[in-house]
Amino acid sequence: MNELNEELENIEIKESSNSGDNTSCSGTSSDEDEAPNFPVAMWDFNQCDPKKCSGRKLARLKLVKCLKIKQRFPGIVLTPTGKKCVSPDDKGIVQSKGIAVVDCSWARIDETPIAALKPSYGRLLPFLVAANPINYGRPCQLSCVEAIAATMYITGFKEAARFYLDKFSWGHSFITLNKELLDLYANCSDSQSVVAEQNKYIEEAQKKQCSNRNACPDFPSSSESDSD
């Protein structure tokens, strides 16, 4: 399920806001009440521009703990090598053991030694669309903070998800862009039902696009319309 068809890039998702930069922090003093009480961590493979990397910013804000490459993490690990999809069934693991993400470049994913991490709870994320300025609108190419927030939202920690996203000027756009999908996944019971909802959504979106294309009038070409 982590190798989505290229057609997914054409799937339209409703949005009500535009992306922005990732340099500002919109959190307020009251945000501390929304911070999660479970650990959040990442492995940084030093492949991203540190000025644009959301994981690096979270580290500077002390909102993630940086792990050594061979250091193990006991909680949910978001990784392409995962065998199951994140679901509400993972709430207990998140609450007691936390979330970790791999910070690496999508362009260099094949050369990153992710398999060496050997997580106990490796997880994939279901279909979601990026709102970060680098990959805005692209399916599944989420930044670190988007991946962390999506996991929090789906497993029942919505306020914690907003707390992390609020550290970026564009962060609110991620939930706005994916609200329908995030709520669908958050109302599922387990990984299998999340995958089922994902596939149903993709199938319906593709059918709708096909229908819209077929409904377009077949106007004559300019040469035909100008002829006698």
C-alpha positions as a Markdown table, in Angstrom:
| # | Residue | x | y | z |
|---|---|---|---|---|
| 1 | Met | 0.0 | 0.0 | 0.0 |
| 2 | Asn | 3.0 | 2.3 | 0.2 |
| 3 | Glu | 3.5 | 2.2 | -3.6 |
| 4 | Leu | 0.5 | 4.3 | -4.7 |
| 5 | Asn | -0.3 | 4.6 | -8.4 |
| 6 | Glu | 0.8 | 7.8 | -10.2 |
| 7 | Glu | -2.8 | 8.6 | -10.8 |
| 8 | Leu | -3.2 | 9.5 | -7.2 |
| 9 | Glu | -1.3 | 12.7 | -7.9 |
| 10 | Asn | -4.3 | 14.0 | -9.8 |
| 11 | Ile | -6.8 | 13.3 | -7.0 |
| 12 | Glu | -8.3 | 16.6 | -5.9 |
| 13 | Ile | -8.9 | 17.3 | -2.2 |
| 14 | Lys | -10.9 | 20.3 | -1.1 |
| 15 | Glu | -8.9 | 23.0 | 0.6 |
| 16 | Ser | -9.7 | 26.4 | 2.1 |
| 17 | Ser | -6.3 | 27.9 | 2.6 |
| 18 | Asn | -2.9 | 28.2 | 0.9 |
| 19 | Ser | 0.5 | 27.0 | 2.0 |
| 20 | Gly | 3.1 | 29.4 | 3.5 |
| 21 | Asp | 6.6 | 29.3 | 4.8 |
| 22 | Asn | 7.7 | 27.2 | 7.8 |
| 23 | Thr | 9.6 | 29.8 | 9.7 |
| 24 | Ser | 7.1 | 31.2 | 12.1 |
| 25 | Cys | 5.8 | 29.8 | 15.4 |
| 26 | Ser | 2.1 | 30.5 | 16.1 |
| 27 | Gly | 2.0 | 28.8 | 19.5 |
| 28 | Thr | 0.9 | 30.7 | 22.5 |
| 29 | Ser | 1.6 | 30.4 | 26.2 |
| 30 | Ser | -1.5 | 28.3 | 26.7 |
| 31 | Asp | -0.2 | 25.7 | 24.2 |
| 32 | Glu | 1.7 | 23.9 | 27.0 |
| 33 | Asp | -1.6 | 22.5 | 28.2 |
| 34 | Glu | -2.0 | 20.7 | 24.8 |
| 35 | Ala | 1.5 | 19.2 | 24.7 |
| 36 | Pro | 1.5 | 15.4 | 24.7 |
| 37 | Asn | 2.8 | 13.6 | 27.7 |
| 38 | Phe | 4.3 | 10.8 | 25.6 |
| 39 | Pro | 7.7 | 10.8 | 23.9 |
| 40 | Val | 8.2 | 12.1 | 20.4 |
| 41 | Ala | 11.5 | 11.3 | 18.6 |
| 42 | Met | 13.2 | 11.2 | 15.2 |
| 43 | Trp | 16.2 | 9.7 | 13.5 |
| 44 | Asp | 17.9 | 12.5 | 11.5 |
| 45 | Phe | 19.8 | 11.2 | 8.4 |
| 46 | Asn | 21.1 | 14.8 | 7.6 |
| 47 | Gln | 19.6 | 14.7 | 4.1 |
| 48 | Cys | 17.3 | 17.7 | 4.2 |
| 49 | Asp | 18.0 | 21.4 | 4.1 |
| 50 | Pro | 18.2 | 22.4 | 7.8 |
| 51 | Lys | 16.5 | 25.7 | 7.1 |
| 52 | Lys | 13.4 | 24.0 | 5.6 |
| 53 | Cys | 13.3 | 20.8 | 7.7 |
| 54 | Ser | 10.3 | 20.6 | 10.0 |
| 55 | Gly | 12.0 | 17.9 | 12.1 |
| 56 | Arg | 15.0 | 20.2 | 12.8 |
| 57 | Lys | 12.7 | 23.0 | 13.9 |
| 58 | Leu | 10.8 | 20.6 | 16.3 |
| 59 | Ala | 14.2 | 19.6 | 17.7 |
| 60 | Arg | 15.2 | 23.2 | 18.2 |
| 61 | Leu | 11.9 | 23.7 | 20.1 |
| 62 | Lys | 12.6 | 20.6 | 22.1 |
| 63 | Leu | 9.5 | 19.0 | 20.8 |
| 64 | Val | 11.3 | 15.9 | 19.5 |
| 65 | Lys | 14.2 | 13.9 | 20.8 |
| 66 | Cys | 16.9 | 13.2 | 18.3 |
| 67 | Leu | 17.9 | 9.5 | 18.3 |
| 68 | Lys | 21.2 | 8.0 | 17.2 |
| 69 | Ile | 21.0 | 5.9 | 14.0 |
| 70 | Lys | 21.3 | 2.5 | 15.8 |
| 71 | Gln | 19.2 | 3.6 | 18.8 |
| 72 | Arg | 16.0 | 1.7 | 19.3 |
| 73 | Phe | 12.6 | 3.3 | 20.0 |
| 74 | Pro | 9.9 | 1.3 | 21.8 |
| 75 | Gly | 6.8 | 3.0 | 20.4 |
| 76 | Ile | 5.2 | 3.6 | 17.0 |
| 77 | Val | 7.8 | 4.2 | 14.3 |
| 78 | Leu | 6.7 | 5.7 | 11.0 |
| 79 | Thr | 8.7 | 4.0 | 8.3 |
| 80 | Pro | 8.2 | 2.8 | 4.7 |
| 81 | Thr | 9.2 | -0.7 | 6.0 |
| 82 | Gly | 6.1 | -0.9 | 8.2 |
| 83 | Lys | 3.7 | -3.8 | 7.6 |
| 84 | Lys | 0.6 | -2.2 | 9.2 |
| 85 | Cys | -1.1 | 1.1 | 8.8 |
| 86 | Val | -1.4 | 3.5 | 11.7 |
| 87 | Ser | -4.9 | 3.2 | 13.3 |
| 88 | Pro | -6.9 | 4.1 | 16.4 |
| 89 | Asp | -5.9 | 0.6 | 17.7 |
| 90 | Asp | -2.4 | 2.1 | 18.2 |
| 91 | Lys | -3.6 | 4.6 | 20.8 |
| 92 | Gly | -2.3 | 2.6 | 23.8 |
| 93 | Ile | 1.1 | 2.2 | 22.2 |
| 94 | Val | 1.3 | 5.9 | 21.5 |
| 95 | Gln | 0.2 | 6.9 | 24.9 |
| 96 | Ser | 2.6 | 4.6 | 26.7 |
| 97 | Lys | 5.6 | 4.5 | 24.4 |
| 98 | Gly | 5.3 | 7.5 | 22.0 |
| 99 | Ile | 5.9 | 8.2 | 18.3 |
| 100 | Ala | 9.1 | 8.3 | 16.2 |
| 101 | Val | 9.7 | 9.4 | 12.7 |
| 102 | Val | 12.5 | 9.1 | 10.1 |
| 103 | Asp | 13.8 | 12.4 | 8.9 |
| 104 | Cys | 15.2 | 11.9 | 5.4 |
| 105 | Ser | 14.8 | 13.2 | 1.9 |
| 106 | Trp | 12.1 | 11.6 | -0.3 |
| 107 | Ala | 14.5 | 11.8 | -3.2 |
| 108 | Arg | 17.0 | 9.6 | -1.3 |
| 109 | Ile | 14.7 | 7.2 | 0.4 |
| 110 | Asp | 16.2 | 4.2 | -1.5 |
| 111 | Glu | 19.7 | 4.9 | -0.1 |
| 112 | Thr | 18.6 | 5.5 | 3.5 |
| 113 | Pro | 19.3 | 2.5 | 5.8 |
| 114 | Ile | 15.8 | 2.5 | 7.3 |
| 115 | Ala | 15.7 | -1.3 | 7.7 |
| 116 | Ala | 18.5 | -1.0 | 10.3 |
| 117 | Leu | 16.1 | 0.7 | 12.8 |
| 118 | Lys | 14.3 | -2.6 | 13.4 |
| 119 | Pro | 11.2 | -1.1 | 15.1 |
| 120 | Ser | 8.9 | -3.2 | 17.3 |
| 121 | Tyr | 5.8 | -1.2 | 16.0 |
| 122 | Gly | 6.7 | -0.1 | 12.4 |
| 123 | Arg | 3.8 | 1.7 | 10.8 |
| 124 | Leu | 2.8 | 3.2 | 7.5 |
| 125 | Leu | 0.6 | 6.2 | 7.1 |
| 126 | Pro | -2.6 | 6.0 | 5.0 |
| 127 | Phe | -3.2 | 8.2 | 2.0 |
| 128 | Leu | -2.9 | 11.9 | 2.9 |
| 129 | Val | -1.8 | 15.0 | 1.0 |
| 130 | Ala | 1.1 | 17.2 | 2.0 |
| 131 | Ala | 0.5 | 20.8 | 3.0 |
| 132 | Asn | 4.2 | 21.7 | 3.6 |
| 133 | Pro | 5.6 | 24.3 | 1.1 |
| 134 | Ile | 8.1 | 21.9 | -0.5 |
| 135 | Asn | 5.6 | 19.1 | -1.4 |
| 136 | Tyr | 2.3 | 21.0 | -1.2 |
| 137 | Gly | -0.5 | 19.0 | -2.8 |
| 138 | Arg | 1.5 | 15.8 | -3.3 |
| 139 | Pro | 0.1 | 12.6 | -2.0 |
| 140 | Cys | 2.0 | 10.8 | 0.8 |
| 141 | Gln | 5.1 | 13.1 | 0.7 |
| 142 | Leu | 4.6 | 14.4 | 4.2 |
| 143 | Ser | 7.1 | 16.4 | 6.3 |
| 144 | Cys | 8.1 | 15.1 | 9.7 |
| 145 | Val | 5.7 | 17.3 | 11.6 |
| 146 | Glu | 2.8 | 16.3 | 9.3 |
| 147 | Ala | 3.6 | 12.6 | 9.8 |
| 148 | Ile | 3.7 | 13.0 | 13.6 |
| 149 | Ala | 0.6 | 15.1 | 13.6 |
| 150 | Ala | -1.3 | 12.7 | 11.4 |
| 151 | Thr | -0.4 | 9.8 | 13.7 |
| 152 | Met | -1.5 | 11.8 | 16.7 |
| 153 | Tyr | -4.8 | 12.8 | 15.1 |
| 154 | Ile | -5.7 | 9.3 | 13.9 |
| 155 | Thr | -4.9 | 7.7 | 17.3 |
| 156 | Gly | -7.0 | 10.1 | 19.2 |
| 157 | Phe | -4.7 | 12.9 | 20.2 |
| 158 | Lys | -6.1 | 15.7 | 18.1 |
| 159 | Glu | -5.1 | 18.6 | 20.4 |
| 160 | Ala | -1.5 | 17.3 | 20.4 |
| 161 | Ala | -1.6 | 17.2 | 16.6 |
| 162 | Arg | -2.7 | 20.8 | 16.5 |
| 163 | Phe | -0.1 | 21.8 | 19.1 |
| 164 | Tyr | 2.7 | 20.5 | 16.8 |
| 165 | Leu | 1.3 | 21.9 | 13.6 |
| 166 | Asp | 0.8 | 25.3 | 15.2 |
| 167 | Lys | 4.5 | 25.7 | 15.3 |
| 168 | Phe | 4.5 | 26.3 | 11.5 |
| 169 | Ser | 2.7 | 29.1 | 9.7 |
| 170 | Trp | 1.3 | 26.6 | 7.2 |
| 171 | Gly | 0.6 | 23.9 | 9.8 |
| 172 | His | -3.2 | 24.5 | 10.0 |
| 173 | Ser | -3.4 | 23.8 | 6.3 |
| 174 | Phe | -2.5 | 20.2 | 6.8 |
| 175 | Ile | -5.7 | 19.4 | 8.8 |
| 176 | Thr | -7.8 | 21.7 | 6.6 |
| 177 | Leu | -6.6 | 19.9 | 3.5 |
| 178 | Asn | -7.0 | 16.4 | 4.9 |
| 179 | Lys | -9.9 | 16.9 | 7.4 |
| 180 | Glu | -12.3 | 14.4 | 5.7 |
| 181 | Leu | -9.6 | 11.7 | 5.4 |
| 182 | Leu | -8.2 | 12.2 | 8.9 |
| 183 | Asp | -11.7 | 12.0 | 10.5 |
| 184 | Leu | -12.4 | 8.8 | 8.4 |
| 185 | Tyr | -9.3 | 7.2 | 9.7 |
| 186 | Ala | -9.8 | 8.4 | 13.3 |
| 187 | Asn | -13.2 | 6.7 | 13.3 |
| 188 | Cys | -11.9 | 3.3 | 12.2 |
| 189 | Ser | -11.2 | 0.5 | 14.6 |
| 190 | Asp | -8.0 | -1.1 | 13.3 |
| 191 | Ser | -5.4 | -1.1 | 10.5 |
| 192 | Gln | -7.5 | -3.2 | 8.1 |
| 193 | Ser | -10.5 | -0.8 | 8.4 |
| 194 | Val | -8.2 | 2.2 | 7.8 |
| 195 | Val | -6.8 | 0.6 | 4.6 |
| 196 | Ala | -10.4 | -0.2 | 3.5 |
| 197 | Glu | -11.5 | 3.5 | 4.0 |
| 198 | Gln | -8.4 | 4.7 | 2.2 |
| 199 | Asn | -9.0 | 2.5 | -0.8 |
| 200 | Lys | -12.7 | 3.4 | -0.9 |
| 201 | Tyr | -11.8 | 7.1 | -0.8 |
| 202 | Ile | -9.3 | 6.7 | -3.6 |
| 203 | Glu | -11.6 | 4.7 | -5.8 |
| 204 | Glu | -14.5 | 7.2 | -5.4 |
| 205 | Ala | -12.2 | 10.1 | -6.1 |
| 206 | Gln | -10.9 | 8.4 | -9.3 |
| 207 | Lys | -14.4 | 7.6 | -10.4 |
| 208 | Lys | -15.5 | 11.2 | -9.8 |
| 209 | Gln | -12.5 | 12.6 | -11.9 |
| 210 | Cys | -13.3 | 10.2 | -14.7 |
| 211 | Ser | -17.0 | 11.2 | -14.6 |
| 212 | Asn | -16.0 | 14.9 | -14.7 |
| 213 | Arg | -13.7 | 14.3 | -17.7 |
| 214 | Asn | -16.5 | 12.5 | -19.6 |
| 215 | Ala | -18.9 | 15.3 | -18.8 |
| 216 | Cys | -16.8 | 17.9 | -20.5 |
| 217 | Pro | -18.3 | 19.1 | -23.8 |
| 218 | Asp | -16.4 | 18.1 | -26.9 |
| 219 | Phe | -15.9 | 21.5 | -28.5 |
| 220 | Pro | -14.7 | 21.7 | -32.1 |
| 221 | Ser | -11.2 | 22.9 | -32.8 |
| 222 | Ser | -10.6 | 26.4 | -33.8 |
| 223 | Ser | -9.9 | 25.4 | -37.3 |
| 224 | Glu | -13.2 | 23.5 | -37.5 |
| 225 | Ser | -15.2 | 26.4 | -36.1 |
| 226 | Asp | -13.6 | 28.9 | -38.5 |
| 227 | Ser | -14.3 | 26.8 | -41.7 |
| 228 | Asp | -17.2 | 27.6 | -44.0 |
